[in-house]
């Protein structure tokens, strides 16, 4: 059975680079690691709004796509690395609602929060990157720095409000947890 590690955080905070290193470490140990990617572009390509224009529907689409991809990736992998676990989508929605001065219904909010809270228990480890505004935005990334900051704040708030356990990426505790997961996988082979 695959192990699952998620990494959440606003855009251009080093998530991809972080997972590249973890994939290398896993590969060095003979562990098959698969990355589940960011689905916002796919969401936009089917005609749903993203980023500052996120809606209930686009958030649900992204969450469902992440869950589906996690399950599929886990069929043939030892380790599934989730670049933007489900909590990330909720943080982006809340940032969009805040920046636009919009609301969703209580029923919609409770639905998304319940889904995120309960699905997040499936991850063996969730990491969160920290926004460093001195790091340049990646190529093709949105330039709205206010939204980027709001996304970071709202992802943190979603973790805390829903009591989802996470560790700061790059922390010693995260490195130890990753090593324990890799060693558990290796020992089960």
C-alpha positions in Angstrom: 0.0 0.0 0.0 1.4 3.4 -1.0 2.3 6.1 1.4 1.1 9.7 0.7 3.0 13.0 1.3 1.4 16.3 0.4 3.0 19.7 0.1 0.8 22.8 0.3 1.6 26.4 -0.2 1.0 29.4 -2.4 2.6 29.6 -5.9 6.4 29.9 -6.2 7.3 28.7 -2.7 9.5 25.8 -3.7 7.1 22.9 -3.7 8.3 21.4 -7.0 11.9 21.8 -6.1 11.3 20.2 -2.7 9.6 17.2 -4.2 12.3 16.8 -6.9 14.7 16.2 -4.0 12.4 13.8 -2.3 11.9 11.9 -5.5 15.7 11.6 -5.9 16.0 10.4 -2.3 13.3 7.8 -2.8 14.9 6.6 -6.1 18.3 6.3 -4.4 16.6 3.8 -2.0 14.9 1.9 -4.8 11.4 3.3 -3.9 9.0 4.1 -6.7 7.7 7.6 -6.1 5.1 9.3 -8.3 4.1 12.9 -8.2 0.5 14.0 -8.5 0.5 17.5 -10.0 -1.3 20.8 -9.7 -4.7 20.7 -11.4 -5.5 24.4 -11.7 -4.6 24.6 -15.4 -6.7 21.5 -16.2 -9.6 23.1 -14.3 -9.2 26.3 -16.3 -9.1 24.3 -19.5 -12.5 22.7 -18.8 -13.9 26.2 -18.5 -13.9 26.7 -14.7 -12.4 29.8 -13.1 -9.2 29.7 -11.0 -7.0 31.8 -8.8 -8.7 35.2 -7.9 -11.9 33.9 -9.6 -12.1 30.5 -7.8 -15.7 29.3 -7.1 -17.3 26.5 -5.2 -17.5 24.4 -8.4 -13.9 25.0 -9.5 -12.7 24.2 -6.0 -14.7 21.0 -5.8 -13.4 20.0 -9.3 -9.8 20.4 -8.2 -10.4 18.5 -4.9 -12.1 15.6 -6.8 -9.3 15.6 -9.4 -6.6 15.5 -6.7 -8.4 12.6 -4.9 -8.9 10.6 -8.2 -5.2 11.1 -9.2 -4.0 10.1 -5.7 -5.9 6.8 -5.9 -4.7 6.1 -9.5 -1.1 6.9 -8.6 -1.2 4.7 -5.5 -2.0 1.6 -7.6 1.6 1.2 -8.9 3.7 3.4 -6.6 5.3 3.0 -3.2 5.1 6.7 -2.5 2.7 9.3 -3.9 3.8 12.9 -3.6 0.9 15.3 -3.8 1.9 18.7 -5.1 -1.1 20.7 -3.6 -3.1 18.3 -1.4 -6.9 19.0 -1.0 -6.4 21.7 1.7 -4.6 23.8 -0.8 -7.7 24.3 -3.0 -9.7 25.4 0.0 -7.1 28.0 0.9 -7.1 29.4 -2.7 -11.0 29.5 -2.7 -11.0 31.5 0.6 -8.3 33.9 -0.8 -10.4 34.4 -3.9 -13.6 35.1 -1.9 -11.7 37.5 0.3 -10.1 39.5 -2.6 -13.4 39.7 -4.5 -15.6 40.3 -1.5 -17.7 37.3 -2.4 -19.2 34.5 -0.3 -20.4 30.9 -0.9 -23.3 29.4 0.9 -22.9 27.8 4.4 -23.9 24.5 2.9 -21.2 24.8 0.2 -18.6 25.8 2.8 -19.5 22.9 5.1 -19.4 20.4 2.2 -15.9 21.5 1.1 -14.5 21.7 4.6 -15.8 18.3 5.5 -14.4 16.8 2.4 -11.0 18.4 3.0 -10.9 17.6 6.7 -11.7 13.9 6.3 -9.7 13.3 3.2 -6.6 14.9 4.7 -6.5 12.1 7.3 -5.4 9.8 4.4 -2.0 11.6 4.0 0.9 10.1 6.0 2.5 13.5 6.1 1.4 17.0 4.9 4.0 19.8 4.6 3.5 23.5 4.1 5.9 25.8 2.4 6.4 29.3 3.7 5.9 32.4 1.5 9.2 34.2 1.0 8.5 37.4 -1.0 12.1 37.8 -1.9 11.9 34.7 -4.1 11.0 35.6 -7.7 7.8 34.2 -9.2 8.3 31.3 -11.5 7.8 31.7 -15.2 4.1 32.0 -16.2 3.0 32.5 -12.6 0.3 35.0 -11.7 1.8 38.4 -10.7 -0.9 39.5 -8.2 1.2 39.6 -5.0 -1.7 40.5 -2.8 -3.5 37.4 -4.0 -0.4 35.3 -3.5 -0.1 36.5 0.1 -3.8 35.9 0.8 -3.5 32.4 -0.6 -0.6 31.7 1.8 -2.5 33.1 4.7 -5.7 31.2 3.8 -3.9 27.9 3.3 -2.5 28.3 6.8 -5.9 29.3 8.2 -7.5 26.2 6.6 -4.9 23.9 8.2 -5.6 25.5 11.6 -9.4 25.9 11.3 -9.9 22.3 10.3 -7.2 21.0 12.7 -5.3 19.3 9.9 -1.9 18.2 11.1 1.1 19.5 9.0 4.7 20.3 9.3 6.7 23.2 7.9 8.6 22.1 4.8 12.4 22.2 5.3 12.0 21.7 9.1 14.1 19.1 10.9 10.8 17.4 12.0 9.7 17.2 8.3 13.0 15.6 7.3 12.8 13.1 10.1 9.1 12.2 9.2 10.1 11.8 5.5 13.0 9.5 6.4 10.7 7.4 8.6 8.2 7.1 5.8 10.9 6.1 3.3 12.4 3.6 5.7 8.9 2.1 6.4 8.4 1.6 2.7 11.8 0.0 2.3 11.2 -2.3 5.2 7.9 -3.5 3.8 9.4 -4.7 0.5 
